[in-house]
Amino acid sequence: MSRKSFEGDESNKLPRRMIEPYRLWFEYLKAALSDPKVTVNHSIYETWGNVRDADFDEWWEDHWRRLFAEPASDVSVVRSADEATSVLQDHAYVLVRVPLNSLSKVRTAGLEKIVKSELRQRPRGKIGRSQAPFQITAKRIIRRDVLRGMLRLYQMFLKNHRDLDATAVEYHEWAIRWNAEVRSKGWDRPTVYVPPSLAVYVAAIKELEVASTPAQKRAIRKLSHYDSQRPKIKRYVLRAQRIANNVGKGLFPGEFE
């Protein structure tokens, strides 16, 4: 996952792979807001608006530039009130008003005089690089499919009132069904991540469901590796919850191992 925000003028020109980390941040925030065990600093997210009830694609169009885009690094024309406000608040830029109905020589001389004056007052060496208000914080490359998988497990875990067995069964059935459809129908959509130990764990859960005596349950738990596989799946949920805690503090994904 990239740690760098992007520059650009139109969100529809951005590749899906660039937008996806911000979609994940958005969805992890929604999950954090629905988990009573996670504290979200609402003051950090005031500029995000009503995330809880928002659809990402609609929300993205209204918020991406203001929250995630780095200011343009080249000379460009400011064309909106939002851009003007952003420039005025950023000490690394200067906003200049140019009268288009004046003579060309007058405009050029005026621009040169103003820019030189500003450069003398704010030399380049004392001005750091402008950054987006919200930036991805990852110390290493992270597989997005794993982040998505952990998010979906976490969402199902909350929906199932923190019942891990029910969550594992639901996720496994959903993932197998989805991946089969993607492959059979040739959809241009990613398959979902299936943890290596999930199938063994789910098979053990289903065996335990039909056991009728405590002795049978003990034997099944031993032979099916239920007790050894369960912690592996729980770790995915715990990692997702750590990410949700990081998101509550304004970081994504942050450290979660």
N, C-alpha and C positions, 0 to 999 in steps of 0.2 A: 504494500500500500504506500502510495506516495505521501510524503510529509509536506509537500509544497502545494499551495493554493494555485489557482490559475488566473491568467489574464484573458480578456476577451470582451467582445461587444455584444454577442448574441448567445444566449444559453443553448439555443437549438443547434449551434455549430459545434458544441462541445461533445466529444465522443462519450458514449455511455460509460466506458471504463473510468472516465474522469469524474463523472457525476456519481457513480455508484458508492464511493466511500461516504459521500455526504448523505445519500439516501440511508445508508446504514446508521450514520450518526443520528439522523432524524428518527429512525425506527427504534434505535436503542433508547433515545430520549423518551419516546412514547411508552416504551416498556418500563423505564425507570419511574415515570409518572404514575404507572398503575401498580407499582410494587410498594406496599407500605413499609417495607424494610429498607428502602432506598431513600435517601434524602436528596432532593433536588434544590439547588440554589436558584430560585425563580428569578432573582434579580439579574443573574447572568444571562438568562434567556428572554428578557423582556422584548428584545428586538426580533425575536423569532415569532411572536404572535401566539395564536391559539393552536399549538402543535397537537394537543390531545385529540382534537376533532378534525384535523386537517388531512387532506390527501396530499401525498408528497409532490406529485407532478404539478398540481395547481399551486401549492405552497412554494415550490422551487422557483417558478416563474417570477413570483413577487419578491423573493428574498435572496436569490443566489448572489447577485452582484454586491449587494450591500454587506452580506455576511462573510462570503468566502472568496470573492475575487480580489486579487492583488491590484492595486492601482497600476495603470498602464505605465510602462517604463520609458515610453517615447513621447515626443511632443504630439499632442492630439487636441482635437476640438471638444470642448465640454458641451454636451447637447441636452442635458436634463438637470432638473433642480437637485435630484439625488446626487448626481455626479458633482455638481457645484458645491454642495454641502460637504461631500467627502473631501474634495480638494481643499476647501477652506479649513477643514479640521486637521489636515495633514501638513506638518511642518516641512515635509520634503518637497512640497509643490508650491507654486505660485499661480494664482488665478488672475489673468489679465483681460481687461475689457478693451476691445479694438473696434473703433467706429468704422464700419465698412463703407460709409459714404465719404470718407476723407481721401485725400490724394495718396497714391501708393507710396511716394517718397516720405510723406508725413507719417504714414502708418509704420513704415519700416524704421524710420529714425526714432519714433516714439517707443516702439517695441525694444529696439536695441538699448535705448537709454534706461528703460525700466528694468529690463532683465539684468543688465550690467550692475545696476544699483542694488538689486536684490541679491545677486551673487556675491557682491562685496559684503553685504550684511550677513549672509548665510552661506559661508564657503562650504563646498561639497564635502570636505573631510570631516565636518562636524555634523553632518546629516546622515543618519542611518537609513537603511533600506526600508521602504514602507511595506507593511504587512497587512494581510487581511485580518479583520477582527477575530475570526475563528479559523484555526488551522489544525490539520491532522497532526497528532503527536504519536509517532511510532518510531521506536529505535531500530526496528528491523522490518523486513518485508513480511507481510502477513497475508496469508491466503484469504481472499474475500469469500470464497465458498465456505470456508470453515467459520468465518465470522457470521455469515448468514445462517449456517447450520446451528451455531450456538445460540443465535438470536431466536430462531424458530423454536428450539428446544426450551429456551427460557420463557418465551411467550406461552407455549403449551403448558409448561410447568406452573406458571401463574394461573392459567385458566383451569388447570386440574387441581387447584388448591394445594400445590406443592407435593402432589403424589407423583413420585419419580417413576414408579412402575407404569402407571396410566399414561404418563407423558411419553415414556419410551415406546410403548405399544402404538400410541397415536402417531408419533413422529415416524416410526418405522413404516407403518401402513401408508402414511401420506407420502413419504419419500419414495418408496417403491412404486406407488401408483403414478406419481408425478414423473419420475425418471422414465418409466415405461412409455408414458404418453409422449414425452419429448422425443424419444428415439423412434417410436412407431409412426408418429405424425410428422417427423422432420421439422419440428418447431425450431425457430432461431432463438432459443431460450436456453439458459444454462441448466444443467442437471443439478440436483441438490446434493449436498454432502451427506454421506452415510458413515458414521463412525465405525471403524473396523469391528468393534466388539458389540455393536448394537444388535445384530441378528442373533448372536448367541444368548445375549441377555434377554431378548424378547421371547425366544424359544423357551428359556427357563421359566419366565413369568407365566407363559401359557401352560406349561407342565404343572406348575404349582397351583394354578387355578382349578385343575381337575383332580388334584390330590384330595383324598377324603379323610385322611387321618394325620395326626401330628408326625407319626413315624414315617409315613410316606413323604410328607413335606420335608422332613430332615434329610431323607435319602435323596430326594430330588435336588435339594439345595446343594448337596455335596457332589452329586454326579453331574449336574448341569452347569456347574461353575457359576451359579447365580451370585454367590457372595464375592467372587473375584471379579466379575464383570460389572456389577452394579456401581462400584466406586469409579470405574473408568467413565461411565456415562455421567455420573454425578459431577465429575470434574468439569465437563463441558458446561453444565448449568452454572456451576460456581464461577467459572471464568466469565460467563456472560453476565452474571450478577456483579462481578468486579468491574466489568466494563460499564455497566449501568451506574455503579457508584462513581466511577471516573467521570462519566457523562454528567452526573449530577453536579460535579464540581467544574464543569466546563471543558473537560478533556475528552478526546476520542482518538484512538481507543485507550491510550495510556498503558500503564503496566498492569497486566492481568494474569500472568502465569503464577 
